[in-house]
């Protein structure tokens, strides 16, 4: 495996202003200019900066030149990398001032991993430490370091080897990481530590975390603001796991008809929680509408009414009679503790309106007593609204892939969220820059139905330009929520992204325009790799039933990185249980290498040919990427710590998806996925 140390900046303050992903992006641009011209001058910067997404819509090249001219009189002056970073920060501050400051998304799953804001919320840190102390107290590897003292930096020290975050992900979504793939020696070498962090970040994406702006080196350094942002997302995914119709079909009680159920399916977990809270508040006569977990709950009244509705046996008149918000908050927490709710916040956090901690508190109440009844008619209706296993798996895969790209819109349910066309346009703009005509697009919320159709028509038009097979498919099919056609379109979009990445990487390494990558190329590459490693396994096709035991993929992973597979934990794959053990291990080992994949063990066991191709293509991409980086490292004098990729390509790396020929065609509406 090629070495990864990260980009080192000697000025510690300057270093702290960037994540490793950002540093590697900027370093790659800097090295590219220097390689072409022999040096980097001030005059080179406007052309470089104007192409960066942070500035492309904010400044023209001439405006950037004028701003740089305020600090540098000579455009021919040579600048080093740290001066280049300072120029970037100067321009960033101008951009922030021009836009009036950044706006944070209300969703906890969007952007707590950013370098714009570095302050640490002490209450949140204490709450997360308490959560970890509680849930991981008996873990064989971590119990020697627990409980942690929230008043110290023990949390930030403990995460540096990567084990704690991997374990926390498994608490949030059990079975995500095969713990046999986690390096758990007492003293880890840099390779093993980096593998743990790579496994952590790829697994975090696989449960729905947004980690676009954070890299392995940030975790190794224990950067507090980035770590707390990631931990916050993981914990909240755990706490909100049941806020959907599949896990809690009783939620259908919150709506009156089928249209409302469709709306419920498209809501984020936070919005479902607010809807549930208001449902109970209305029943007990609370007249206000709670729209957030901050200002609307600061006085504690909504909590008092909610707990009265859910647990009247523990309520008393004092909570409403007191005029002191802090005293009422104390009573609310005491009431909640009688329901065995963990204390995620203090009275001060309620009064000050801490949104993350209040959300966690309400989620705990929901978990312990949701107050919903079982209406047999509504329950059967809810079951009809849920998808079959295969459709559900594909929806999950596309949702996680889209969210991993770092587009502005967070997808909660693919079938609902893509119907206005906007999300797909964002993805198209990410994977095929300049393909979208934004002047002809309408941004949500969209009230006029024809505007949604216009968006979706552009989606179809671009798909045809990219040679997608879209016979008899129209934009209105997406607006109407045709699931098969939506899945078929997104599959081709993912396939296009992956094949373009493979093509570009191969042409880059060969120094000439690469030919198109075919499915057969991926199949042959995998078989050749395994054969050259001295192994006997081969796959006849991506639907070869012999693949179900997992041995071929373990041999392939071992072929691209000999030290990554621990053969002592591998089974022969003869029983269903052994097959599942191998499949789970394969996914974690691939993520540990650096493959960003979203398939499930069942996809390997059942030999789902689409997902088998996804896995193979992902391993191929990782292997070719390592070869390209090793070649550049050996040819660049100072490139040893630098991965020569930019942040946007790293983001798109999550698209490790390709397609098989059989499912590549969308021959009209009878068989949209070609099967």
N, C-alpha and C positions, 0 to 999 in steps of 0.2 A: 504494500500500500504506500502511495506517495506520502511524504511527510507534510504535516500541516501545523504551522506554528502561529499563523496569523500575521497581520501587518503590524509592525511595531513602530510607534511614533515616540521619539525621545522626550518630547514635551508632554508631561503627564496630563496637564490640563487639556491640551489640544487632543490628546488621545481619548480623553473621557467624553469628548463631544460627539463621537461617532461610534456606531456599532461596527463589528468586524465585517458584516455584509457591506455596509457603506464604505468602509475603508478599502475593501477589496475592489469594489466597483470603481472608486476614484483612483486607486492605484493602477488598475488595469488601463484606465483611460490615459493616465499619466505616462505609463510605460509604453503604451501604443504610440503616443506622439513622439516620445524620445527615441523609440526604435526607428521611426520613419525619418525623423529630422536630425537625430544625433544629440539634440538638446530640447528643452522645453522653455519657451519664452513667454512673456506676458501676452504678446500678440497671438499666441496659439490658443489662449484660454477661451476667448469669446466663442469660437467655433466648437470647442469641446463642451462648454457649459450650456450653450443654448440647446443642445440635444438632450440634456438631462431632463428627466420628467419633472423634476422640482422647479425648473425654470422655463421649460419650453413654451408654456402658455402665459408666462409672466413677463418675459423680457424678449426684445429682439437682440440680435447679435450686436448691433450698434449701441444699444442701451447698455449692454454688458461691458462693451469696450469703454464707454464713457465712465461707468462706475469704477472700473479698474484704473482708468486714467487719473482718478482722484488720488490713488495711492502710489501709482507708478508713472513716472514722467517718460520713461523710455520703454516703448513697446517691445524693443529687441532685447530687453534685459532678461538674462537667464534666471529661472527660479527653481529652487529645489522642491521636493515633495511637500515639506511642511509649509512652505510659503504658499504652495498651491492649495493646501487644505485651508489655510487662513483666508485666502481669496474666496474660496467656496463659502466659508462661514459668513464672510462679509456680504456676499451676494444673497445668501440665505436670509440674513437679517433684513436686508432690503425687501426681499420677497414677502417676508412675514409682515413687515410694516405696511407694504402695499395692499396685502390681502386683509388687513385688519386682524391678524392673528389666526391661528389654526382653530378649527371647530372640531371638537371631539364627538365621535359617534356615541349615541346613547347606549349602544350594545356593548356589554362587557367583553364580547368576543372580538371587538375591533379596537386595535391600536392602544393597548397599554404598553406595547413594546416599541417605544419610540424615544428618540434622543432629545425631543423638543423640551421635555419637562422632566427634571431630575429629582424633584422633591420626594421624600419618602413619607407615607402616611403611617405614623407609629401605631395607630389603632389597628389598621389593616394588617400590618406586620405581626402584631401580637395575636390577632385572630387567626391568621394563617399558621403561625407557630403552634397555637393551641390545637388547631385541627390536625396538624401533622403529629403532634405529641399523642393525640388521642387515637388516631387511626393506624399509626405505624409503631406504637409502643411495643408490640410483641414481635416485630420483624426480627428474624435471627441476625441479620447483618447490621441493622440500624439501632437495635435496642441499647447497645453500649453507649450510644451518643444521645439517647433520649431519656427523659424529656429535655428539650432545649429551654434556655432562659430567654424570653422574648426581649428582655432589656439589653441583650448582648448581640453581637454579630454572628452568633453560632450558626444561624440559618444559612448565612451567606458563605460561611466556611464549609458547612456540611454538604452543600450542593456541588462543590467544586469537582468531586469525583464522578458525578452523574448518576450515582445509584439512587439517591433519595428521589429525584424527579421521576426516574423510571418507575420506582415503586408507587409514587403518588399517582401517576397515570393509571397504573393497574388498579388502584383503589377507586379512581373515578370511573373507569370503564374496565371492569375485570376481564382478564384474558387478552388485553391489547398487546402486551409484551410477554414473550416467553422468557421467564426469568433465567432460564438456562443460557440465554444470550447475553445477560448482563455480566460485565466483568466485576467480580466481587472479592478480589484479593485484598488483603489488608493494605498493601502498598501497590498502587497501580502505576505502571509506567505511562509516559505521555500518549503512546498509541492506544492503550486500553482506556485511558480516561477520555480521550477524544472519541473513541468508538461509543462509549456510553452516552456522551452528549449528542452524537449524531443519531443514535438510536432514540434518544429522548425527543429530539426535535422532530424527527420523521414520524414518531408515534404520536406526538402532540398534534401534528397536522392530521393524523389519521383518526383522531377523536373530535376534530373540529376546531382546534385552537388556531388562531392567527399568529403565525411566527415569521412573517415576511421580513421583518426588520431585525432579526436576531440570529446570531451565528454561534458556532461551538465555542469560539474563543471568548465570547461574552459570558458564557456559562462558566468556562474555566477561570475567568477573572472574577467571577462572582459579583457582577454588576448589579447593585441592589434594585434600581428602578426597573431594569429589564426582568430580573428574576421574580420580583413581586408581581409584575404584570403577567408573566407566564403562570406562576403559581395560582394567581387569582382566577385565570381562565380555567385551569385544570380543576380547581375546587368547585367552581360554579357549574362546570359541566357535570360534576358528580351530584351536586345539590339539585340541579334542574333536570336530572335524567328522566324523571317520571312525568314531566309536564308535556305529555303528548298522548294522543288517542291510543297508540299502540300499547304503551305501558299502563295508561290509566284511562280505559274506555269510558269510565264514569264522567269524564270531562264533557261528554256530549250533553250532559245536563245543563251546561252553561249556555246552550244555544237552542233555538226554537225550530229551525227547519234546515233543509239540505244546503241552501245557500250559505247559511251561517256556519255549517259544518265545514264547508270548503274554505271559508274565511279562517276558521279556527285552525285548519291544517296548515295554513300559510303563516300563522303568527309565530314570532320568536318565543322562546321559553319565558322570557321576562314579560312579554305581552299576555301570554296565557296566564301567568301568575297574577298579573294585575286584573285580568278579567275574572279570574276565580275569586280574588279578594273583593272586588266590587260586587260580585254576585251575592256573597254572604253579607256584605255591608248593607246592601239594599234590603235584604230580608229582615234586618233588625232596625231599620229606620234611619240609617246613617245617610244624610242627604247629599253630602259632598261626593264627588267622583275622584278617586285616587288615580292620578295619571303618571306618577313617578315614585321612586323609592327614596326621595330626598325631601323636598319642601313640603310635600303633601302628607308626610307622616311625622314631621318634626315635633308636633305638639302631642303626639301619642294617642290622640283621640281615636283615630282609625284603628289602631291596634287594640284599644280597649273594646270597641264595638266588635271587632273581628273575633277576639278571644271569647267575648260574651256569646257570640253566635255559635262558636265551635265547642266551647267548654263552659257552659253556664254554671256547672257545678263548682267551678273554681273561682267564679267572678264575685265581686262585691261592689257595693255602691261607692266605695272610696275612690276608685280609679277615675270616675267621671266627676266626682265632687271636688277633687283637688284642683287648684288653680295653678299649681307649680308644675311646669312641664317635666322637670327633672324628677320630681317626686312621682309623677304619673308614670314616667319611663321606668322607674324602679319597680313600681307595682306591676307594670306590663311584663317585665322580665321575670319577676317572681311567679306570675301567672303562667307564663310560658314554660318555666322550669317544671311546673307540676305536670306538664305534658311530656316531660323528658326531652325537651328541646335543648340542644347544646347552645351555650351562650357565645354567639359569634360577635356580639357587640355589647357595649356598655351603655348606661343611661345617657352619657355624654354623646355617644355616637348617634343615638336616636335624636336627641335635641339638636345636634349639629347637622343632621341630615346626611350622614355618610351613605351614599347610594349603594356601594358594593356590599357593605355590611348589613344594611337594612334589607337588601334583596336576599342575602344569605339567611337572614333571620326569618323572613316570610317563607322562604323555601323550606326551612326546617319545620315551620308550623304545618305547611302543606304535607310534608312527609309523614308527620306524626298524626295529624287529624285533618283530612281534607273536607269532611262534612258532606260528601257527595253520596247520593243514594244510587241504588241499582234499579233503573227503570228498564225492564226487559225489552220493551219495544225500541227504546232509544239505544240500548246496548247492542241489539242486533243490527240496528242501522249503522252504528259506529263500526261494527265489525265488517259490514259491507263496504265501508269507505276505505278500509285499509287494503294495501296492495298484497299480491302474492309474493312469495319469498324471492323469486328471481327479479321481479320488477323492483321490489324494495331494495335489493342488493345493488341493482344498477343505479337507482335513484341516489342511494347513499354514496356510491362511488363518484358520480358526477357532482354531487353537492360538495363533497370534500375536496375534489379537484378544483372546482371553481373557487371555493373559499381559499384554497392554498395559493391561488394566483395573486392575491392581494388586490383584487378589484374593489371598488368603493362599496358596492352593495354586498351585504352578507346574506347568503342564501340559507333559509331555514327549511324550505320544501321546494325542490326543483319544479314539480308540476304546477305549483301555484305561483312561484316567484318569477318564472320565465315568461309568463303569459302576456306581459306587456312589452316583451322584446328587449327591454333596456339592459338586463343583466347579460343576455347573450351578446348584445352589441359591445358591452364592456369587455367581455372575454375575447371577442373578435379583435377589438382594438389592441388588446394585450398580446395576442399570439400572432396577429397579422397587422402590424402597425400601418396606419393610414388607410386601412380598408374601409373604415366607417366614415360616412358623411354626417358629421354631428349636426350640421345645419338642418338636416332633414329628419333629425331624431327628436323625440319628445321625452323629457325627463319626468319620472314619477314625482308626485302623484299625478296620474293621468285620468281625468274625468271623462273625456270624450272617447268613446270606443274606437272611432276611426283612427285616432292617433296611435292607439295600440296596434291596430292593423298596419299602419304605415311603418311603425318600428319593425314589426315582424316581417313585413314584405322586404324591408332592407336586409334583415337577417337571411332570408331565403335568397335574395339577389347575391349577397356576398358569398353564401354557401356555393351557389352555382359557379361564381367566379373562381372559387377555390377547387372546383371540379368535384364537389360533393354530388352524390347521386340523389336527386330530389325530384324524381318524376311524379307529376300530379300532386306535388306538395305546395301549399300556399301559406302565406302568412297567417291567414285566419285559422288554419289548423292549430297553430301554436296558441293563438288567442283563445280558442275554444278548449284548450287543455288536452289535446289528443296525445295521450301518454306515449303510445308507440312511436309516433312521429317525433315527439320531443326527444325521446331516448335515442332514436335513430340519428337525428341531427347532431345531438351532443356527442354521440359516439364517433361520428365522422370528424367532428371538430377536435376531439381529443386525439384521434388517430392522425389527423393532419399535423397537429402540434408536435407529436412525438416523431413522426417521420421526418419533418422538417429539421428538428433538432439533430437527429441522427445524420441526416444528409449534410447539414452545415458543419457538424463536428468532423465528419469524415473528410469533407472537402478542405476544411481548415488544416487538418493534419497532413493532407496530401499536397496542399498548396495549389490546388486547382479546383475548378468547379466539379462538384461531386454529382454522380448520377443518382437517380431516384432510388430510394430504398424500398425493396419489396419484402413481403412476408417471408418469401423463400430465403432472402438474404439473412434475415434474423434467425431462421431455423438452421441454416447452414453454419452461421457463425457459432451458435450454441453447440452444435454437434462437433464442430472442429475444435472448439475450446476444450470440451470434455475429452475428446480423443487424444489431443496433444498432451493432456495432463496424465495420460496413461490409464484412463478409466474406460470401462467397457460399455457404459450406458449410452444409448442414443434414443432420440425421439423421432418417430416416423412422421408425425404431424402434431399440430397443437391440440388435437383431440385424441391423441394416443392414450388409451386407457391405462397403459403401464405407468404413466406419469403420476397416477393417484397415490403411489407409495412414497413419492417425494424424493427418492434416491437420485434421480437425474438432476434435479435442481440443487440438491446439496453438493453433488459432484461439480456442477457448473459454478456454484459459488466458491467452492474450494479451488477450482481451476483459475478463477480470476483473482483470488486472494487466498493462498494456501493456509494461512494461519487463522482464518475467520470461522471455520467450522470445527466444532469440538466433536469428533466422531464417536467419542465414548458415550454421548447422550443420544446418538441417532439410533433409531429402531430399524428393523427390517421392513417395516410397513406392511406386514402380512395381515394384521387385524385392523378393524375400523378404528379402534383406540390408538393403535400404533401409527396409523396413517394420519390421524389428527395431530398426534404429538409431532410428527415430522413436519406436517404442513404449518403448524403454529411456529415451529422453530425456523423454518425457511423464511417466513415473512419477517420475523424479528432479525434474523441474520442479514437479510437483504437491506433492511432499514439501517442496521448497524453499519453496513458498508457505506451507505449514502443514498440508497434508492428510496425515493418518495413514492410509496405505493399504497393503494387503498383496497386491495382485494382481501377476502376473508379465507380462513382455512378451508371452508366448504368449497370454495372455488377450485382449490387444488385437488381436494379429495374427489369431487365430482367431475374433474377435468373439464371445467368450463372453458371452452376453447378461446373465447375472447380474453378472459382474465389470465389464462396461461400465456397467451401472446403478450399481454401487458407485462407480466412478470419477466418474461424472457427479454423483451425489448428494454425494460428498465435496467436489467443487469448488463445488457450490451452497452447501453448508454453510459452507465457508470464506468465500465471497463475502458471504453474508448476515451472517455473524459480523463481518466487517470493517465492514459498513455499520452494524450495531448498535453496535459499539465506537466508530466515528467519531461517531455521533449522541450517544452518552453522553459522549464526550470533549468535544464542543462544548457540551453542556448542563451539565457539571459543572465548577465553577470551578477545582478543583485536580487534575483527573483526567488531565492530559496524559500522565503516564508510566504510568498504571494501566490494565491491561486488566480490564474489569469482569466477570470470570468467576471461578468458584471452582475449586479444585484438583480436586474430584471431577468437575466437568463437563469439565475439561481431560482427565481420565483417560478419561472415557466418550467424549470426542471421537475416541478411537481407533476407535470403532465406526462408521466411515464406510460402513456397508453398508446397502444396500436390496435389494429383491427385485423381480422382474418378475412380472406377473400369472400367466403360464403356470406358473412354478415356485413359486407361492405356496401351492398346494394340496397337502395330504397326504391323498390319497383312499385311505387304507388301505395295506396292505402291498404291493400289486401295483405301485403307482407312487408311492412315498413322496415323491419330489421333484417330482411333477407333470409329468414329462416323458414 
